Amino acid sequence: MIATAVTLSMYAIALAMAMSLWRLLRGPTLPDRILALDTLSINTIALLVLYGIHARSSVYFEAALIIAMLSFVGTVALSKYVMRRDIVE
Amino acid sequence: MNTLIDILIVAMLAIGCFFMLVGSLGLVKLGDFYKRLHGPTKASTLGVGCILLASIGAHALLGDGLDLRELLITAFLFITAPVSAQMMARAALAIRPQDRPDPPKHDTQPPRD
């Protein structure tokens, strides 16, 4: 039962990733694209955790943690660049 | 007992996927950037949180041992999601300063009786 639910959840997360990718490509303004990139990385975290259940391995947890940290740093750096054209003040 | 934990894990997965889908749907469908900022914050806290709880339960049930380190991702996202949302809103206001709403008008007058 859990295996079926994990497979269906991976399909649902893939659909969510496709929707945020659409916003990333379409996005009228630059902050829209930053937000879409942040959402895409959050979807990737969920997909990696689900793949960790599917593969019965806890290796993917570390990858998800690294993606969470890097996406936070990337979002903050992009936002600061949009605000001031300067990241490290 | 195992069936009960199974049902709990599947329910957690369903709730998490529902919030992830709603977050991305809000990102696609809502009208302007400040409205769109609402959707993915729910996905990042409730969606990933529920999926990580299901992952802890599944790893414990499948015999890999109880591994509470996965709560680190939830804690990290709970700390960083408001910060990044506020930075994105400030970036949007810096690009279009005319979007900033007017301050309330009669703020300093004493209330009438």
N, CA and C atoms of all chains as a GROMACS GRO file, in nm:
protein
  606
    1MET      N    1   0.083  -0.120   0.000
    1MET     CA    2   0.000   0.000   0.000
    1MET      C    3   0.087   0.125   0.000
    2ILE      N    4   0.195   0.122   0.081
    2ILE     CA    5   0.282   0.240   0.085
    2ILE      C    6   0.352   0.258  -0.048
    3ALA      N    7   0.391   0.148  -0.114
    3ALA     CA    8   0.462   0.161  -0.242
    3ALA      C    9   0.374   0.228  -0.346
    4THR      N   10   0.246   0.187  -0.353
    4THR     CA   11   0.154   0.250  -0.448
    4THR      C   12   0.136   0.397  -0.417
    5ALA      N   13   0.119   0.429  -0.287
    5ALA     CA   14   0.098   0.569  -0.248
    5ALA      C   15   0.219   0.653  -0.282
    6VAL      N   16   0.340   0.596  -0.262
    6VAL     CA   17   0.462   0.672  -0.293
    6VAL      C   18   0.471   0.699  -0.443
    7THR      N   19   0.435   0.596  -0.524
    7THR     CA   20   0.439   0.617  -0.670
    7THR      C   21   0.341   0.726  -0.712
    8LEU      N   22   0.217   0.719  -0.659
    8LEU     CA   23   0.118   0.822  -0.695
    8LEU      C   24   0.163   0.960  -0.649
    9SER      N   25   0.225   0.967  -0.528
    9SER     CA   26   0.273   1.096  -0.478
    9SER      C   27   0.382   1.152  -0.568
   10MET      N   28   0.469   1.062  -0.622
   10MET     CA   29   0.574   1.112  -0.711
   10MET      C   30   0.513   1.169  -0.838
   11TYR      N   31   0.404   1.106  -0.889
   11TYR     CA   32   0.336   1.165  -1.004
   11TYR      C   33   0.281   1.303  -0.970
   12ALA      N   34   0.220   1.316  -0.850
   12ALA     CA   35   0.161   1.445  -0.811
   12ALA      C   36   0.268   1.551  -0.798
   13ILE      N   37   0.384   1.517  -0.739
   13ILE     CA   38   0.492   1.615  -0.726
   13ILE      C   39   0.547   1.652  -0.863
   14ALA      N   40   0.549   1.554  -0.955
   14ALA     CA   41   0.595   1.585  -1.090
   14ALA      C   42   0.501   1.685  -1.157
   15LEU      N   43   0.371   1.669  -1.133
   15LEU     CA   44   0.274   1.766  -1.187
   15LEU      C   45   0.298   1.906  -1.129
   16ALA      N   46   0.323   1.910  -0.996
   16ALA     CA   47   0.349   2.039  -0.932
   16ALA      C   48   0.477   2.101  -0.987
   17MET      N   49   0.581   2.017  -1.013
   17MET     CA   50   0.704   2.070  -1.070
   17MET      C   51   0.680   2.125  -1.210
   18ALA      N   52   0.594   2.057  -1.288
   18ALA     CA   53   0.564   2.107  -1.423
   18ALA      C   54   0.495   2.242  -1.415
   19MET      N   55   0.404   2.258  -1.316
   19MET     CA   56   0.334   2.386  -1.304
   19MET      C   57   0.429   2.498  -1.265
   20SER      N   58   0.522   2.471  -1.169
   20SER     CA   59   0.613   2.580  -1.132
   20SER      C   60   0.716   2.605  -1.241
   21LEU      N   61   0.748   2.502  -1.322
   21LEU     CA   62   0.837   2.526  -1.436
   21LEU      C   63   0.769   2.615  -1.539
   22TRP      N   64   0.637   2.597  -1.555
   22TRP     CA   65   0.563   2.685  -1.646
   22TRP      C   66   0.570   2.829  -1.599
   23ARG      N   67   0.557   2.849  -1.467
   23ARG     CA   68   0.566   2.986  -1.416
   23ARG      C   69   0.707   3.040  -1.430
   24LEU      N   70   0.807   2.953  -1.416
   24LEU     CA   71   0.946   2.998  -1.432
   24LEU      C   72   0.972   3.043  -1.575
   25LEU      N   73   0.918   2.972  -1.675
   25LEU     CA   74   0.941   3.011  -1.814
   25LEU      C   75   0.855   3.129  -1.853
   26ARG      N   76   0.733   3.137  -1.801
   26ARG     CA   77   0.636   3.236  -1.844
   26ARG      C   78   0.655   3.368  -1.773
   27GLY      N   79   0.675   3.358  -1.639
   27GLY     CA   80   0.670   3.465  -1.540
   27GLY      C   81   0.688   3.605  -1.592
   28PRO      N   82   0.591   3.692  -1.576
   28PRO     CA   83   0.604   3.825  -1.636
   28PRO      C   84   0.717   3.908  -1.576
   29THR      N   85   0.738   3.898  -1.447
   29THR     CA   86   0.841   3.981  -1.384
   29THR      C   87   0.952   3.894  -1.328
   30LEU      N   88   1.063   3.957  -1.292
   30LEU     CA   89   1.177   3.884  -1.238
   30LEU      C   90   1.148   3.819  -1.102
   31PRO      N   91   1.080   3.886  -1.006
   31PRO     CA   92   1.048   3.818  -0.880
   31PRO      C   93   0.961   3.696  -0.898
   32ASP      N   94   0.876   3.694  -1.005
   32ASP     CA   95   0.798   3.574  -1.032
   32ASP      C   96   0.890   3.456  -1.063
   33ARG      N   97   0.995   3.482  -1.141
   33ARG     CA   98   1.087   3.374  -1.174
   33ARG      C   99   1.164   3.327  -1.052
   34ILE      N  100   1.203   3.422  -0.964
   34ILE     CA  101   1.273   3.381  -0.841
   34ILE      C  102   1.183   3.293  -0.756
   35LEU      N  103   1.056   3.334  -0.744
   35LEU     CA  104   0.960   3.256  -0.665
   35LEU      C  105   0.939   3.118  -0.726
   36ALA      N  106   0.932   3.111  -0.859
   36ALA     CA  107   0.912   2.982  -0.925
   36ALA      C  108   1.032   2.891  -0.904
   37LEU      N  109   1.153   2.949  -0.906
   37LEU     CA  110   1.274   2.869  -0.882
   37LEU      C  111   1.277   2.816  -0.739
   38ASP      N  112   1.234   2.899  -0.643
   38ASP     CA  113   1.227   2.855  -0.504
   38ASP      C  114   1.126   2.741  -0.488
   39THR      N  115   1.010   2.756  -0.552
   39THR     CA  116   0.909   2.650  -0.545
   39THR      C  117   0.958   2.522  -0.610
   40LEU      N  118   1.031   2.537  -0.721
   40LEU     CA  119   1.084   2.420  -0.790
   40LEU      C  120   1.181   2.344  -0.700
   41SER      N  121   1.264   2.417  -0.624
   41SER     CA  122   1.358   2.347  -0.537
   41SER      C  123   1.285   2.282  -0.420
   42ILE      N  124   1.176   2.343  -0.372
   42ILE     CA  125   1.099   2.280  -0.264
   42ILE      C  126   1.034   2.152  -0.315
   43ASN      N  127   0.982   2.156  -0.440
   43ASN     CA  128   0.926   2.035  -0.499
   43ASN      C  129   1.033   1.928  -0.514
   44THR      N  130   1.156   1.971  -0.547
   44THR     CA  131   1.265   1.874  -0.561
   44THR      C  132   1.296   1.807  -0.428
   45ILE      N  133   1.291   1.885  -0.317
   45ILE     CA  134   1.313   1.826  -0.185
   45ILE      C  135   1.211   1.716  -0.159
   46ALA      N  136   1.082   1.747  -0.186
   46ALA     CA  137   0.978   1.648  -0.162
   46ALA      C  138   0.998   1.524  -0.249
   47LEU      N  139   1.037   1.546  -0.376
   47LEU     CA  140   1.057   1.433  -0.468
   47LEU      C  141   1.174   1.346  -0.422
   48LEU      N  142   1.282   1.409  -0.371
   48LEU     CA  143   1.396   1.331  -0.324
   48LEU      C  144   1.360   1.249  -0.201
   49VAL      N  145   1.280   1.309  -0.110
   49VAL     CA  146   1.240   1.235   0.010
   49VAL      C  147   1.153   1.116  -0.030
   50LEU      N  148   1.061   1.138  -0.127
   50LEU     CA  149   0.977   1.028  -0.174
   50LEU      C  150   1.061   0.920  -0.242
   51TYR      N  151   1.164   0.961  -0.320
   51TYR     CA  152   1.249   0.862  -0.384
   51TYR      C  153   1.329   0.784  -0.280
   52GLY      N  154   1.362   0.852  -0.167
   52GLY     CA  155   1.429   0.782  -0.058
   52GLY      C  156   1.343   0.673   0.002
   53ILE      N  157   1.210   0.698   0.015
   53ILE     CA  158   1.119   0.592   0.062
   53ILE      C  159   1.114   0.481  -0.042
   54HIS      N  160   1.104   0.519  -0.170
   54HIS     CA  161   1.090   0.422  -0.279
   54HIS      C  162   1.212   0.331  -0.287
   55ALA      N  163   1.332   0.389  -0.273
   55ALA     CA  164   1.453   0.310  -0.285
   55ALA      C  165   1.497   0.250  -0.152
   56ARG      N  166   1.422   0.278  -0.043
   56ARG     CA  167   1.454   0.228   0.091
   56ARG      C  168   1.596   0.265   0.131
   57SER      N  169   1.633   0.389   0.104
   57SER     CA  170   1.768   0.434   0.137
   57SER      C  171   1.759   0.569   0.204
   58SER      N  172   1.848   0.594   0.301
   58SER     CA  173   1.845   0.724   0.369
   58SER      C  174   1.955   0.816   0.317
   59VAL      N  175   2.015   0.780   0.202
   59VAL     CA  176   2.119   0.864   0.145
   59VAL      C  177   2.059   0.993   0.091
   60TYR      N  178   1.935   0.981   0.034
   60TYR     CA  179   1.875   1.094  -0.034
   60TYR      C  180   1.834   1.204   0.062
   61PHE      N  181   1.829   1.172   0.192
   61PHE     CA  182   1.796   1.275   0.291
   61PHE      C  183   1.902   1.385   0.292
   62GLU      N  184   2.029   1.345   0.286
   62GLU     CA  185   2.136   1.445   0.286
   62GLU      C  186   2.128   1.533   0.162
   63ALA      N  187   2.098   1.470   0.047
   63ALA     CA  188   2.085   1.549  -0.076
   63ALA      C  189   1.972   1.650  -0.063
   64ALA      N  190   1.860   1.608  -0.002
   64ALA     CA  191   1.748   1.700   0.015
   64ALA      C  192   1.786   1.816   0.107
   65LEU      N  193   1.862   1.787   0.213
   65LEU     CA  194   1.904   1.893   0.306
   65LEU      C  195   1.995   1.993   0.234
   66ILE      N  196   2.087   1.942   0.151
   66ILE     CA  197   2.178   2.032   0.079
   66ILE      C  198   2.100   2.118  -0.019
   67ILE      N  199   1.999   2.058  -0.088
   67ILE     CA  200   1.919   2.137  -0.182
   67ILE      C  201   1.843   2.245  -0.107
   68ALA      N  202   1.790   2.214   0.014
   68ALA     CA  203   1.718   2.315   0.093
   68ALA      C  204   1.809   2.432   0.126
   69MET      N  205   1.932   2.402   0.172
   69MET     CA  206   2.024   2.511   0.208
   69MET      C  207   2.063   2.593   0.086
   70LEU      N  208   2.099   2.525  -0.024
   70LEU     CA  209   2.145   2.600  -0.142
   70LEU      C  210   2.033   2.684  -0.201
   71SER      N  211   1.909   2.632  -0.196
   71SER     CA  212   1.800   2.710  -0.255
   71SER      C  213   1.772   2.834  -0.172
   72PHE      N  214   1.786   2.822  -0.037
   72PHE     CA  215   1.767   2.942   0.046
   72PHE      C  216   1.872   3.046   0.013
   73VAL      N  217   1.998   3.003   0.006
   73VAL     CA  218   2.105   3.099  -0.025
   73VAL      C  219   2.084   3.160  -0.163
   74GLY      N  220   2.043   3.077  -0.259
   74GLY     CA  221   2.022   3.128  -0.394
   74GLY      C  222   1.908   3.228  -0.401
   75THR      N  223   1.797   3.199  -0.330
   75THR     CA  224   1.685   3.292  -0.331
   75THR      C  225   1.724   3.425  -0.270
   76VAL      N  226   1.795   3.420  -0.156
   76VAL     CA  227   1.834   3.545  -0.091
   76VAL      C  228   1.932   3.624  -0.178
   77ALA      N  229   2.027   3.553  -0.243
   77ALA     CA  230   2.124   3.623  -0.327
   77ALA      C  231   2.056   3.686  -0.447
   78LEU      N  232   1.963   3.613  -0.512
   78LEU     CA  233   1.894   3.670  -0.628
   78LEU      C  234   1.810   3.790  -0.587
   79SER      N  235   1.739   3.781  -0.472
   79SER     CA  236   1.655   3.893  -0.428
   79SER      C  237   1.740   4.014  -0.397
   80LYS      N  238   1.854   3.992  -0.330
   80LYS     CA  239   1.940   4.108  -0.298
   80LYS      C  240   1.998   4.168  -0.423
   81TYR      N  241   2.028   4.083  -0.524
   81TYR     CA  242   2.079   4.137  -0.650
   81TYR      C  243   1.973   4.222  -0.719
   82VAL      N  244   1.846   4.177  -0.715
   82VAL     CA  245   1.739   4.256  -0.776
   82VAL      C  246   1.720   4.386  -0.700
   83MET      N  247   1.732   4.381  -0.566
   83MET     CA  248   1.708   4.502  -0.487
   83MET      C  249   1.816   4.605  -0.507
   84ARG      N  250   1.943   4.565  -0.492
   84ARG     CA  251   2.050   4.665  -0.485
   84ARG      C  252   2.154   4.653  -0.595
   85ARG      N  253   2.144   4.555  -0.685
   85ARG     CA  254   2.248   4.525  -0.784
   85ARG      C  255   2.380   4.495  -0.715
   86ASP      N  256   2.374   4.442  -0.593
   86ASP     CA  257   2.495   4.417  -0.515
   86ASP      C  258   2.458   4.313  -0.411
   87ILE      N  259   2.535   4.202  -0.404
   87ILE     CA  260   2.494   4.094  -0.315
   87ILE      C  261   2.562   4.109  -0.178
   88VAL      N  262   2.695   4.128  -0.178
   88VAL     CA  263   2.765   4.145  -0.051
   88VAL      C  264   2.793   4.292  -0.033
   89GLU      N  265   2.727   4.351   0.069
   89GLU     CA  266   2.741   4.496   0.085
   89GLU      C  267   2.848   4.527   0.188
   90MET      N  268  -0.200  -0.335   1.406
   90MET     CA  269  -0.120  -0.217   1.440
   90MET      C  270  -0.045  -0.166   1.318
   91ASN      N  271   0.016  -0.258   1.242
   91ASN     CA  272   0.089  -0.215   1.124
   91ASN      C  273  -0.003  -0.153   1.020
   92THR      N  274  -0.127  -0.209   1.010
   92THR     CA  275  -0.222  -0.153   0.915
   92THR      C  276  -0.256  -0.009   0.952
   93LEU      N  277  -0.267   0.017   1.083
   93LEU     CA  278  -0.299   0.153   1.129
   93LEU      C  279  -0.187   0.250   1.090
   94ILE      N  280  -0.062   0.206   1.111
   94ILE     CA  281   0.052   0.294   1.075
   94ILE      C  282   0.057   0.313   0.925
   95ASP      N  283   0.025   0.206   0.849
   95ASP     CA  284   0.017   0.217   0.703
   95ASP      C  285  -0.080   0.327   0.662
   96ILE      N  286  -0.201   0.320   0.720
   96ILE     CA  287  -0.305   0.418   0.683
   96ILE      C  288  -0.260   0.558   0.721
   97LEU      N  289  -0.194   0.570   0.838
   97LEU     CA  290  -0.146   0.703   0.881
   97LEU      C  291  -0.042   0.758   0.783
   98ILE      N  292   0.049   0.670   0.738
   98ILE     CA  293   0.154   0.715   0.645
   98ILE      C  294   0.092   0.757   0.512
   99VAL      N  295  -0.004   0.677   0.463
   99VAL     CA  296  -0.066   0.711   0.334
   99VAL      C  297  -0.145   0.841   0.346
  100ALA      N  298  -0.211   0.862   0.462
  100ALA     CA  299  -0.284   0.988   0.481
  100ALA      C  300  -0.188   1.106   0.483
  101MET      N  301  -0.074   1.090   0.551
  101MET     CA  302   0.027   1.197   0.552
  101MET      C  303   0.075   1.228   0.411
  102LEU      N  304   0.101   1.123   0.331
  102LEU     CA  305   0.145   1.144   0.193
  102LEU      C  306   0.038   1.219   0.114
  103ALA      N  307  -0.090   1.181   0.135
  103ALA     CA  308  -0.198   1.245   0.060
  103ALA      C  309  -0.209   1.392   0.097
  104ILE      N  310  -0.200   1.422   0.229
  104ILE     CA  311  -0.209   1.563   0.272
  104ILE      C  312  -0.092   1.643   0.217
  105GLY      N  313   0.028   1.587   0.224
  105GLY     CA  314   0.146   1.658   0.174
  105GLY      C  315   0.136   1.684   0.026
  106CYS      N  316   0.094   1.584  -0.053
  106CYS     CA  317   0.083   1.604  -0.198
  106CYS      C  318  -0.026   1.704  -0.229
  107PHE      N  319  -0.136   1.702  -0.152
  107PHE     CA  320  -0.243   1.800  -0.173
  107PHE      C  321  -0.189   1.941  -0.157
  108PHE      N  322  -0.111   1.964  -0.049
  108PHE     CA  323  -0.062   2.100  -0.028
  108PHE      C  324   0.042   2.138  -0.131
  109MET      N  325   0.127   2.043  -0.174
  109MET     CA  326   0.223   2.077  -0.279
  109MET      C  327   0.151   2.115  -0.408
  110LEU      N  328   0.047   2.038  -0.443
  110LEU     CA  329  -0.028   2.068  -0.566
  110LEU      C  330  -0.099   2.201  -0.555
  111VAL      N  331  -0.159   2.228  -0.438
  111VAL     CA  332  -0.230   2.356  -0.421
  111VAL      C  333  -0.132   2.473  -0.429
  112GLY      N  334  -0.012   2.456  -0.371
  112GLY     CA  335   0.087   2.563  -0.378
  112GLY      C  336   0.128   2.594  -0.521
  113SER      N  337   0.154   2.488  -0.600
  113SER     CA  338   0.196   2.513  -0.738
  113SER      C  339   0.080   2.563  -0.822
  114LEU      N  340  -0.041   2.516  -0.793
  114LEU     CA  341  -0.159   2.565  -0.867
  114LEU      C  342  -0.180   2.714  -0.838
  115GLY      N  343  -0.161   2.753  -0.712
  115GLY     CA  344  -0.172   2.895  -0.679
  115GLY      C  345  -0.065   2.976  -0.750
  116LEU      N  346   0.056   2.919  -0.764
  116LEU     CA  347   0.163   2.988  -0.835
  116LEU      C  348   0.124   3.010  -0.980
  117VAL      N  349   0.049   2.915  -1.040
  117VAL     CA  350   0.012   2.930  -1.181
  117VAL      C  351  -0.109   3.020  -1.196
  118LYS      N  352  -0.212   3.004  -1.109
  118LYS     CA  353  -0.341   3.064  -1.139
  118LYS      C  354  -0.361   3.205  -1.085
  119LEU      N  355  -0.293   3.241  -0.975
  119LEU     CA  356  -0.328   3.368  -0.911
  119LEU      C  357  -0.279   3.487  -0.992
  120GLY      N  358  -0.335   3.606  -0.962
  120GLY     CA  359  -0.328   3.717  -1.054
  120GLY      C  360  -0.200   3.798  -1.055
  121ASP      N  361  -0.148   3.841  -0.942
  121ASP     CA  362  -0.026   3.920  -0.946
  121ASP      C  363   0.075   3.865  -0.846
  122PHE      N  364   0.194   3.924  -0.844
  122PHE     CA  365   0.304   3.859  -0.771
  122PHE      C  366   0.276   3.845  -0.623
  123TYR      N  367   0.214   3.947  -0.561
  123TYR     CA  368   0.193   3.941  -0.416
  123TYR      C  369   0.091   3.835  -0.380
  124LYS      N  370  -0.006   3.810  -0.472
  124LYS     CA  371  -0.098   3.698  -0.447
  124LYS      C  372  -0.028   3.565  -0.468
  125ARG      N  373   0.060   3.559  -0.569
  125ARG     CA  374   0.130   3.434  -0.596
  125ARG      C  375   0.223   3.394  -0.484
  126LEU      N  376   0.270   3.493  -0.407
  126LEU     CA  377   0.363   3.462  -0.297
  126LEU      C  378   0.297   3.378  -0.189
  127HIS      N  379   0.161   3.378  -0.183
  127HIS     CA  380   0.092   3.301  -0.079
  127HIS      C  381   0.108   3.152  -0.099
  128GLY      N  382   0.093   3.105  -0.226
  128GLY     CA  383   0.081   2.962  -0.250
  128GLY      C  384   0.200   2.879  -0.206
  129PRO      N  385   0.320   2.906  -0.257
  129PRO     CA  386   0.434   2.819  -0.229
  129PRO      C  387   0.476   2.817  -0.083
  130THR      N  388   0.437   2.918  -0.003
  130THR     CA  389   0.476   2.910   0.139
  130THR      C  390   0.401   2.797   0.209
  131LYS      N  391   0.275   2.775   0.168
  131LYS     CA  392   0.203   2.660   0.224
  131LYS      C  393   0.268   2.529   0.180
  132ALA      N  394   0.311   2.523   0.052
  132ALA     CA  395   0.376   2.402   0.003
  132ALA      C  396   0.503   2.374   0.080
  133SER      N  397   0.578   2.482   0.114
  133SER     CA  398   0.708   2.457   0.176
  133SER      C  399   0.693   2.417   0.320
  134THR      N  400   0.593   2.466   0.392
  134THR     CA  401   0.582   2.426   0.532
  134THR      C  402   0.497   2.301   0.549
  135LEU      N  403   0.369   2.309   0.510
  135LEU     CA  404   0.279   2.195   0.535
  135LEU      C  405   0.309   2.078   0.443
  136GLY      N  406   0.334   2.107   0.313
  136GLY     CA  407   0.355   1.998   0.218
  136GLY      C  408   0.478   1.916   0.250
  137VAL      N  409   0.594   1.984   0.256
  137VAL     CA  410   0.718   1.912   0.283
  137VAL      C  411   0.716   1.854   0.425
  138GLY      N  412   0.654   1.927   0.521
  138GLY     CA  413   0.646   1.874   0.657
  138GLY      C  414   0.572   1.742   0.664
  139CYS      N  415   0.455   1.734   0.599
  139CYS     CA  416   0.378   1.609   0.601
  139CYS      C  417   0.452   1.497   0.529
  140ILE      N  418   0.516   1.529   0.416
  140ILE     CA  419   0.588   1.424   0.342
  140ILE      C  420   0.706   1.373   0.423
  141LEU      N  421   0.773   1.462   0.498
  141LEU     CA  422   0.885   1.417   0.580
  141LEU      C  423   0.838   1.333   0.696
  142LEU      N  424   0.722   1.368   0.756
  142LEU     CA  425   0.668   1.282   0.863
  142LEU      C  426   0.636   1.144   0.809
  143ALA      N  427   0.576   1.139   0.687
  143ALA     CA  428   0.548   1.009   0.624
  143ALA      C  429   0.676   0.932   0.598
  144SER      N  430   0.782   1.005   0.560
  144SER     CA  431   0.910   0.938   0.533
  144SER      C  432   0.969   0.878   0.660
  145ILE      N  433   0.959   0.953   0.772
  145ILE     CA  434   1.009   0.898   0.899
  145ILE      C  435   0.933   0.771   0.934
  146GLY      N  436   0.798   0.777   0.920
  146GLY     CA  437   0.716   0.660   0.952
  146GLY      C  438   0.746   0.543   0.862
  147ALA      N  439   0.765   0.569   0.731
  147ALA     CA  440   0.790   0.460   0.637
  147ALA      C  441   0.924   0.395   0.663
  148HIS      N  442   1.027   0.477   0.691
  148HIS     CA  443   1.159   0.418   0.719
  148HIS      C  444   1.156   0.337   0.848
  149ALA      N  445   1.078   0.384   0.948
  149ALA     CA  446   1.068   0.307   1.072
  149ALA      C  447   0.991   0.177   1.050
  150LEU      N  448   0.888   0.184   0.963
  150LEU     CA  449   0.804   0.065   0.941
  150LEU      C  450   0.876  -0.038   0.856
  151LEU      N  451   0.954   0.008   0.758
  151LEU     CA  452   1.022  -0.086   0.668
  151LEU      C  453   1.148  -0.145   0.731
  152GLY      N  454   1.176  -0.107   0.857
  152GLY     CA  455   1.283  -0.174   0.928
  152GLY      C  456   1.419  -0.108   0.914
  153ASP      N  457   1.422   0.021   0.878
  153ASP     CA  458   1.551   0.088   0.870
  153ASP      C  459   1.582   0.165   0.998
  154GLY      N  460   1.498   0.153   1.097
  154GLY     CA  461   1.522   0.223   1.222
  154GLY      C  462   1.461   0.361   1.222
  155LEU      N  463   1.434   0.412   1.342
  155LEU     CA  464   1.372   0.544   1.356
  155LEU      C  465   1.480   0.650   1.337
  156ASP      N  466   1.460   0.735   1.236
  156ASP     CA  467   1.563   0.833   1.201
  156ASP      C  468   1.503   0.972   1.209
  157LEU      N  469   1.528   1.039   1.322
  157LEU     CA  470   1.463   1.169   1.343
  157LEU      C  471   1.542   1.283   1.279
  158ARG      N  472   1.652   1.250   1.209
  158ARG     CA  473   1.729   1.358   1.147
  158ARG      C  474   1.650   1.427   1.037
  159GLU      N  475   1.549   1.357   0.980
  159GLU     CA  476   1.474   1.418   0.870
  159GLU      C  477   1.395   1.539   0.916
  160LEU      N  478   1.370   1.548   1.049
  160LEU     CA  479   1.303   1.668   1.099
  160LEU      C  480   1.389   1.793   1.082
  161LEU      N  481   1.521   1.773   1.057
  161LEU     CA  482   1.609   1.888   1.034
  161LEU      C  483   1.563   1.968   0.914
  162ILE      N  484   1.520   1.898   0.806
  162ILE     CA  485   1.476   1.969   0.687
  162ILE      C  486   1.353   2.053   0.718
  163THR      N  487   1.258   1.993   0.795
  163THR     CA  488   1.137   2.067   0.832
  163THR      C  489   1.174   2.191   0.914
  164ALA      N  490   1.264   2.173   1.012
  164ALA     CA  491   1.303   2.287   1.096
  164ALA      C  492   1.370   2.394   1.011
  165PHE      N  493   1.458   2.351   0.921
  165PHE     CA  494   1.528   2.447   0.835
  165PHE      C  495   1.431   2.524   0.747
  166LEU      N  496   1.332   2.451   0.689
  166LEU     CA  497   1.236   2.520   0.602
  166LEU      C  498   1.147   2.614   0.682
  167PHE      N  499   1.110   2.574   0.806
  167PHE     CA  500   1.027   2.662   0.889
  167PHE      C  501   1.102   2.789   0.923
  168ILE      N  502   1.236   2.780   0.935
  168ILE     CA  503   1.313   2.901   0.966
  168ILE      C  504   1.329   2.986   0.841
  169THR      N  505   1.362   2.923   0.726
  169THR     CA  506   1.404   3.002   0.611
  169THR      C  507   1.290   3.046   0.521
  170ALA      N  508   1.174   2.978   0.522
  170ALA     CA  509   1.068   3.015   0.428
  170ALA      C  510   1.018   3.158   0.449
  171PRO      N  511   0.992   3.206   0.573
  171PRO     CA  512   0.949   3.345   0.588
  171PRO      C  513   1.055   3.445   0.545
  172VAL      N  514   1.183   3.413   0.572
  172VAL     CA  515   1.291   3.505   0.536
  172VAL      C  516   1.297   3.521   0.385
  173SER      N  517   1.293   3.408   0.311
  173SER     CA  518   1.305   3.421   0.166
  173SER      C  519   1.180   3.485   0.106
  174ALA      N  520   1.061   3.458   0.164
  174ALA     CA  521   0.939   3.521   0.113
  174ALA      C  522   0.946   3.673   0.131
  175GLN      N  523   0.998   3.717   0.248
  175GLN     CA  524   1.008   3.861   0.271
  175GLN      C  525   1.111   3.924   0.179
  176MET      N  526   1.222   3.852   0.153
  176MET     CA  527   1.322   3.908   0.061
  176MET      C  528   1.265   3.921  -0.079
  177MET      N  529   1.184   3.820  -0.122
  177MET     CA  530   1.126   3.829  -0.256
  177MET      C  531   1.026   3.944  -0.265
  178ALA      N  532   0.947   3.966  -0.159
  178ALA     CA  533   0.851   4.077  -0.161
  178ALA      C  534   0.925   4.210  -0.166
  179ARG      N  535   1.038   4.221  -0.092
  179ARG     CA  536   1.114   4.345  -0.096
  179ARG      C  537   1.176   4.367  -0.233
  180ALA      N  538   1.219   4.257  -0.298
  180ALA     CA  539   1.274   4.272  -0.433
  180ALA      C  540   1.168   4.320  -0.530
  181ALA      N  541   1.044   4.265  -0.517
  181ALA     CA  542   0.936   4.308  -0.606
  181ALA      C  543   0.902   4.455  -0.582
  182LEU      N  544   0.905   4.499  -0.454
  182LEU     CA  545   0.878   4.640  -0.425
  182LEU      C  546   0.989   4.730  -0.476
  183ALA      N  547   1.113   4.677  -0.477
  183ALA     CA  548   1.224   4.760  -0.527
  183ALA      C  549   1.214   4.778  -0.677
  184ILE      N  550   1.162   4.676  -0.748
  184ILE     CA  551   1.149   4.691  -0.894
  184ILE      C  552   1.036   4.787  -0.928
  185ARG      N  553   0.920   4.771  -0.861
  185ARG     CA  554   0.804   4.858  -0.891
  185ARG      C  555   0.763   4.931  -0.765
  186PRO      N  556   0.823   5.045  -0.732
  186PRO     CA  557   0.790   5.114  -0.607
  186PRO      C  558   0.647   5.168  -0.605
  187GLN      N  559   0.584   5.183  -0.725
  187GLN     CA  560   0.446   5.234  -0.727
  187GLN      C  561   0.347   5.133  -0.674
  188ASP      N  562   0.392   5.006  -0.651
  188ASP     CA  563   0.302   4.905  -0.594
  188ASP      C  564   0.284   4.920  -0.444
  189ARG      N  565   0.372   5.000  -0.383
  189ARG     CA  566   0.365   5.013  -0.237
  189ARG      C  567   0.235   5.082  -0.198
  190PRO      N  568   0.154   5.022  -0.110
  190PRO     CA  569   0.026   5.082  -0.076
  190PRO      C  570   0.044   5.211   0.005
  191ASP      N  571  -0.055   5.301  -0.008
  191ASP     CA  572  -0.050   5.426   0.067
  191ASP      C  573  -0.062   5.399   0.217
  192PRO      N  574   0.001   5.482   0.298
  192PRO     CA  575  -0.019   5.467   0.443
  192PRO      C  576  -0.162   5.503   0.481
  193PRO      N  577  -0.212   5.451   0.590
  193PRO     CA  578  -0.349   5.484   0.632
  193PRO      C  579  -0.364   5.633   0.658
  194LYS      N  580  -0.482   5.688   0.622
  194LYS     CA  581  -0.496   5.834   0.616
  194LYS      C  582  -0.503   5.900   0.753
  195HIS      N  583  -0.604   5.864   0.834
  195HIS     CA  584  -0.630   5.939   0.957
  195HIS      C  585  -0.570   5.865   1.076
  196ASP      N  586  -0.439   5.838   1.065
  196ASP     CA  587  -0.380   5.752   1.166
  196ASP      C  588  -0.351   5.828   1.295
  197THR      N  589  -0.316   5.958   1.283
  197THR     CA  590  -0.271   6.029   1.402
  197THR      C  591  -0.383   6.104   1.472
  198GLN      N  592  -0.501   6.115   1.408
  198GLN     CA  593  -0.609   6.188   1.474
  198GLN      C  594  -0.668   6.107   1.589
  199PRO      N  595  -0.710   6.175   1.694
  199PRO     CA  596  -0.776   6.102   1.803
  199PRO      C  597  -0.912   6.051   1.756
  200PRO      N  598  -0.954   5.936   1.805
  200PRO     CA  599  -1.084   5.882   1.762
  200PRO      C  600  -1.199   5.972   1.805
  201ARG      N  601  -1.299   5.984   1.716
  201ARG     CA  602  -1.417   6.065   1.750
  201ARG      C  603  -1.506   5.988   1.845
  202ASP      N  604  -1.579   6.067   1.925
  202ASP     CA  605  -1.672   6.000   2.015
  202ASP      C  606  -1.815   6.048   1.992
   0.00000   0.00000   0.00000
